[in-house]
Structure formats: C-alpha cells, structure tokens
Amino acid sequence: MAHTAHTGHTGHGARTAHTGHGAHGGLGTLSATWAVPALLAVVYGVWAAANHRDGGPITGGNVLLGVLSGLVFAGLYVALRAVAPALPRELRGAAWALFAGVSFGFLYSLTDAGVLRTAVVAALVAAVVFATAFYRYYTRE
C-alpha cells in the first residue's frame, strides 16, 4: 500500500508537505545530528586514553587526553559533515580520507609505534577511505 505525506495549505495558495517528528525531521533529526558525533567522541576519547595508558593506572592526564581528543574529534566531524556536501566528489572523498587518516594515525601513534610505521598505516587507512568514499559519491551522484 502506498502512503503519501499529509499536505496542508500555506495560506498563499501553495500546498506544502507536513512532516512530524521522527525520521522526517524534528526531534529525530536533532538527536541524530548530535547523538552520532557525541557517541563517536566518547568512543574515540576512551580509545585514545586507553592507548596512552598502555595498561597502567588511570591518571588525570589520561582522562584529560581522552576528553580533549574526543572533543576535537567531534568538532572536526561536525565541521566536515557541514562542509562536505558543498564539495565536489573528489574533494569530498579526499576530505573524509584526510579526516580518517589523521584520526587513525593519532590513535596509532599513542601505541608507541614509530613515526614511519604510523605514517604508513595512516596513509593506508586514508587511501582505503578515499577509494570507498569516491566510489560511493561517483556512483550515487
């Protein structure tokens, strides 16, 4: 059975679609807009703190590193989500690749890996993200 959106009058003779709360706008969109970055920030911050702690005791420095890492990650994620739709697909793929490579490279560097190894692993992650993002944007636009 097909369902259509309820339409209403605007008062100027035009009809507009009426959308309520939930998946089509309102509270559902607001919570998804902030819940995803908040959840990712918590996961990223805990991961960064755990990598830096390296099995030792939890210290104020570990907690501070985790909180700051999570806040920076969330801020960059929200900024990229806001800017990315305006970019052409090549730059959009490169922006997500840069974000993923730098984010993963930072976490990997906290494991006391060497600089060269960290750079190579981060570059590989960025390359995979670029290929995936570019393919998705190229085939869907």
C-alpha positions as CSV (number, residue, x, y, z in Angstrom):
1,M,0.0,0.0,0.0
2,A,1.4,3.4,-0.9
3,H,1.4,6.2,1.6
4,T,1.7,9.9,0.9
5,A,2.7,12.8,3.1
6,H,-0.2,14.9,4.5
7,T,-0.3,18.2,2.7
8,G,-1.6,21.4,4.1
9,H,-2.2,25.0,2.9
10,T,0.3,27.7,3.5
11,G,-2.3,30.5,3.2
12,H,-0.8,31.7,-0.1
13,G,-2.5,29.1,-2.3
14,A,0.5,26.7,-2.3
15,R,0.5,23.3,-0.7
16,T,3.3,22.0,1.5
17,A,4.2,18.6,2.8
18,H,3.5,18.2,6.5
19,T,6.2,16.3,8.4
20,G,6.0,15.5,12.1
21,H,8.7,14.4,14.5
22,G,10.8,11.3,13.9
23,A,12.7,10.2,10.8
24,H,11.5,13.0,8.6
25,G,12.6,15.9,10.8
26,G,12.1,17.4,14.2
27,L,13.4,15.7,17.3
28,G,14.6,12.6,15.4
29,T,16.9,14.6,13.2
30,L,18.1,16.7,16.1
31,S,19.1,13.7,18.1
32,A,20.7,12.0,15.2
33,T,22.6,15.3,14.4
34,W,24.2,15.4,17.9
35,A,23.9,11.8,19.1
36,V,26.2,10.3,16.4
37,P,29.1,12.9,17.0
38,A,28.7,12.5,20.8
39,L,28.8,8.7,20.6
40,L,31.8,8.8,18.3
41,A,33.6,11.3,20.5
42,V,33.1,9.2,23.6
43,V,34.4,6.1,21.8
44,Y,37.4,8.0,20.3
45,G,38.3,9.6,23.6
46,V,38.1,6.3,25.5
47,W,40.2,4.7,22.8
48,A,42.8,7.4,22.9
49,A,43.0,7.4,26.7
50,A,43.3,3.6,26.7
51,N,46.1,3.6,24.1
52,H,48.0,6.3,26.0
53,R,47.5,4.5,29.4
54,D,49.1,1.3,28.0
55,G,47.8,-0.9,30.8
56,G,49.0,1.4,33.5
57,P,46.9,3.2,36.1
58,I,44.3,5.8,35.1
59,T,45.6,9.2,35.7
60,G,44.3,12.7,35.3
61,G,46.4,13.1,32.2
62,N,44.8,10.1,30.6
63,V,41.3,11.4,31.4
64,L,42.3,14.9,30.1
65,L,43.7,13.4,26.9
66,G,40.6,11.3,26.3
67,V,38.2,14.3,26.9
68,L,40.2,16.7,24.7
69,S,40.7,14.1,22.0
70,G,37.0,13.3,21.9
71,L,36.0,17.0,21.8
72,V,38.4,17.8,18.9
73,F,37.3,14.6,17.0
74,A,33.6,15.6,17.4
75,G,34.3,19.2,16.4
76,L,36.1,18.2,13.3
77,Y,33.5,15.6,12.5
78,V,30.6,18.1,12.8
79,A,32.5,20.6,10.7
80,L,33.3,18.1,8.0
81,R,29.7,16.9,7.9
82,A,28.6,20.6,7.4
83,V,31.1,21.4,4.7
84,A,31.4,18.1,2.8
85,P,28.1,18.3,0.9
86,A,29.2,21.6,-0.8
87,L,32.5,20.0,-2.1
88,P,32.9,18.2,-5.4
89,R,33.0,14.5,-5.1
90,E,36.8,14.3,-5.4
91,L,37.5,16.8,-2.7
92,R,34.7,15.3,-0.5
93,G,36.4,11.9,-0.8
94,A,39.8,13.5,0.0
95,A,38.4,15.4,3.0
96,W,37.0,12.2,4.5
97,A,40.2,10.4,3.7
98,L,42.2,13.1,5.4
99,F,40.0,13.0,8.5
100,A,40.1,9.2,8.8
101,G,43.8,9.0,8.2
102,V,44.7,11.7,10.7
103,S,42.2,10.4,13.3
104,F,43.5,6.8,13.0
105,G,47.2,8.0,12.8
106,F,46.8,9.9,16.0
107,L,45.4,6.8,17.8
108,Y,48.0,4.6,16.3
109,S,50.8,7.0,17.4
110,L,49.6,6.7,21.0
111,T,50.7,3.0,20.9
112,D,54.4,4.0,20.9
113,A,54.7,2.9,17.2
114,G,57.4,4.5,15.2
115,V,56.8,7.6,13.2
116,L,57.3,5.9,9.8
117,R,55.1,3.0,10.7
118,T,52.4,5.4,12.0
119,A,52.5,7.4,8.8
120,V,52.3,4.3,6.5
121,V,49.4,2.9,8.4
122,A,47.6,6.2,8.4
123,A,48.2,6.6,4.7
124,L,46.8,3.2,4.0
125,V,43.7,3.9,6.1
126,A,43.3,7.2,4.2
127,A,43.7,5.5,0.8
128,V,41.0,2.9,1.6
129,V,38.6,5.6,2.9
130,F,39.3,7.8,-0.2
131,A,38.6,4.9,-2.6
132,T,35.5,3.9,-0.8
133,A,34.1,7.4,-0.5
134,F,34.9,8.4,-4.0
135,Y,33.3,5.2,-5.4
136,R,30.2,5.9,-3.3
137,Y,30.0,9.5,-4.4
138,Y,30.8,8.8,-8.1
139,T,28.2,6.0,-8.4
140,R,25.4,7.8,-6.5
141,E,25.6,11.3,-7.9
